[in-house]
Amino acid sequence: MLYSPFMTCNEEFQMIVLFRMMTMEVAMGLIYADIELLNPVKSNLRAIAVKALVDTGAMTICIPEHVAVQLELHEIEKREVTTADEKVHVVPYAGPIQIRFENRTCFTGALVIGDSVLLGAVPMEDMDLVISPSGQSITVNPKSPNIPSAVVK
């Protein structure tokens, strides 16, 4: 099932439950992915290689402030976010940021919060990545290994 902004609440709930079950199938272990982050506007800056925590319960990418500074990302606006401890924070939303994983890439904005990089469901979906519970990793979609695929209806 692919995320769509036109999903019913029940379909979205089923997708969230499926992602959570997939994460739990990995023996409650954490999944990390080696990704590269870039500023697509400033081509003179080098990419930053990071180990990102994969969190299908999060929607977007979260980066620490030092990554935003290194990539010279500009704050676009403030966003209100609720963290896992149910606390509400107002944080910078910065970008644009390019995310690379293997032969995939996507462009987005990032929430600037926390001490490590967190990769959420939307960039994963945009790059057509899937969770491999047996390998405790993410991988490109084996049904479309050479280019990302998407459902557009």
C-alpha positions as CSV (number, residue, x, y, z in Angstrom):
1,M,0.0,0.0,0.0
2,L,1.4,3.4,-1.0
3,Y,0.7,6.7,0.8
4,S,-1.6,9.1,-0.9
5,P,-3.0,12.4,0.3
6,F,-6.4,11.1,-0.9
7,M,-6.4,8.1,1.4
8,T,-9.3,7.5,3.8
9,C,-8.6,7.7,7.5
10,N,-9.0,3.9,7.6
11,E,-6.5,3.3,4.7
12,E,-4.0,5.6,6.3
13,F,-4.5,3.9,9.7
14,Q,-3.9,0.5,8.0
15,M,-0.8,1.8,6.4
16,I,0.6,3.0,9.7
17,V,-0.3,-0.3,11.4
18,L,1.5,-2.2,8.6
19,F,4.6,0.0,8.9
20,R,4.6,-0.4,12.7
21,M,4.2,-4.2,12.4
22,M,7.1,-4.4,9.9
23,T,9.3,-2.4,12.3
24,M,8.2,-4.7,15.2
25,E,9.0,-7.8,13.1
26,V,12.6,-6.8,13.3
27,A,12.7,-8.2,16.8
28,M,12.1,-4.7,18.2
29,G,15.5,-3.7,16.9
30,L,16.3,-0.3,15.4
31,I,17.0,0.1,11.7
32,Y,19.6,2.5,10.4
33,A,20.5,3.5,6.9
34,D,23.6,5.1,5.5
35,I,22.5,8.1,3.5
36,E,24.0,11.2,2.1
37,L,22.6,14.7,2.6
38,L,23.3,17.6,0.3
39,N,22.3,21.2,-0.3
40,P,21.2,21.1,-4.0
41,V,21.4,24.9,-4.3
42,K,25.1,25.1,-3.2
43,S,26.9,22.6,-5.4
44,N,30.3,23.7,-4.0
45,L,29.4,22.1,-0.6
46,R,30.3,18.4,-0.2
47,A,27.7,15.8,0.7
48,I,27.5,14.7,4.4
49,A,27.4,11.0,5.0
50,V,25.3,10.0,8.0
51,K,23.7,7.0,9.6
52,A,20.0,7.8,9.9
53,L,17.5,6.1,12.2
54,V,14.7,4.8,10.0
55,D,11.3,5.7,11.6
56,T,8.2,4.9,9.6
57,G,6.2,6.5,12.3
58,A,7.7,9.9,11.4
59,M,6.6,11.6,8.3
60,T,9.7,13.6,7.2
61,I,13.4,13.9,7.8
62,C,14.8,15.4,11.0
63,I,18.3,16.7,11.2
64,P,20.4,18.1,14.0
65,E,21.3,21.8,13.9
66,H,25.0,21.1,13.1
67,V,24.0,19.3,9.9
68,A,21.8,22.3,8.8
69,V,24.7,24.6,9.5
70,Q,27.2,22.5,7.6
71,L,24.9,22.3,4.6
72,E,24.1,26.0,4.9
73,L,20.4,25.3,4.8
74,H,18.0,28.3,5.1
75,E,15.1,28.3,7.5
76,I,11.9,28.4,5.5
77,E,9.5,28.6,8.4
78,K,8.8,27.4,11.9
79,R,6.8,24.2,12.4
80,E,5.1,22.8,15.5
81,V,6.0,19.2,16.1
82,T,5.0,16.6,18.7
83,T,7.8,14.3,19.8
84,A,7.5,10.7,21.0
85,D,7.3,11.9,24.6
86,E,4.2,13.9,23.7
87,K,5.9,17.2,24.1
88,V,5.2,20.0,21.6
89,H,8.1,22.0,20.1
90,V,8.4,24.8,17.6
91,V,11.3,24.0,15.3
92,P,12.9,25.4,12.2
93,Y,11.9,23.8,8.9
94,A,14.9,24.2,6.6
95,G,15.9,23.4,3.0
96,P,16.0,22.5,0.4
97,I,17.8,19.3,1.2
98,Q,18.7,16.4,-1.1
99,I,18.7,12.9,0.3
100,R,20.6,10.0,-1.4
101,F,20.4,6.3,-0.7
102,E,22.1,3.9,-3.1
103,N,20.8,4.7,-6.6
104,R,17.9,6.8,-5.3
105,T,17.5,10.5,-4.5
106,C,14.8,12.9,-3.3
107,F,14.4,16.6,-2.5
108,T,12.6,17.9,0.5
109,G,12.7,20.2,3.6
110,A,13.9,19.1,7.0
111,L,12.8,19.6,10.5
112,V,15.8,20.8,12.6
113,I,15.6,18.9,15.8
114,G,17.4,16.3,17.8
115,D,21.0,15.0,18.0
116,S,20.9,12.6,15.1
117,V,19.3,12.2,11.7
118,L,15.9,10.5,11.5
119,L,14.5,9.3,8.1
120,G,10.7,9.3,8.0
121,A,8.2,7.6,5.7
122,V,7.7,10.3,3.1
123,P,11.3,10.5,1.8
124,M,11.4,6.7,1.9
125,E,8.3,6.5,-0.1
126,D,9.6,9.2,-2.5
127,M,12.7,7.1,-3.2
128,D,10.7,3.8,-3.3
129,L,12.5,2.2,-0.4
130,V,11.2,-0.8,1.6
131,I,12.1,-2.3,4.9
132,S,13.8,-5.6,4.8
133,P,12.9,-7.2,8.2
134,S,15.2,-10.2,7.7
135,G,18.2,-8.0,7.0
136,Q,17.2,-5.3,9.5
137,S,17.7,-2.7,6.9
138,I,16.1,-0.7,4.2
139,T,16.6,-1.4,0.5
140,V,15.5,-0.2,-2.9
141,N,12.2,-1.8,-3.9
142,P,13.2,-5.1,-5.4
143,K,10.2,-4.9,-7.8
144,S,11.7,-1.7,-9.3
145,P,15.5,-1.9,-8.7
146,N,16.7,0.5,-11.3
147,I,14.3,3.5,-11.0
148,P,11.9,4.5,-8.3
149,S,8.3,3.7,-9.0
150,A,5.2,5.4,-7.7
151,V,1.4,5.1,-7.9
152,V,-0.3,8.2,-9.2
153,K,-4.1,8.2,-9.2
